[in-house]
Amino acid sequence: MSKRLEELKERHALLLMQCDVQRVQFGAALDQVEAHLGGVDRAIDIGRRILQRPLLLAGGLAVIAFAGRKRLVRWIGRGALLLSMARRVRALLP
């Protein structure tokens, strides 16, 4: 009976270690999912803010209508470039 008890204790210890490993892996996977959903949450928040300001929405649609697709794409590209540069400069400053 003592040998069986030893085997059960070893099996119990092994199962506890497997639980710990799985818990860490699950936490890492959950962090990745949370990071991806964080972007979705930000997009939804931005959409809500825009919809709460109908004047801003109308102004944005007017800019799109009057600027044309090519000019708008060019402006977005320049804006993205400026934003990227500003983030890099900000990261360099203490």
Secondary structure as GFF3:
##gff-version 3
##sequence-region A 1 94
A	DSSP	alpha_helix	2	52	.	.	.	ID=ss1
A	DSSP	alpha_helix	54	67	.	.	.	ID=ss2
A	DSSP	alpha_helix	69	92	.	.	.	ID=ss3
###
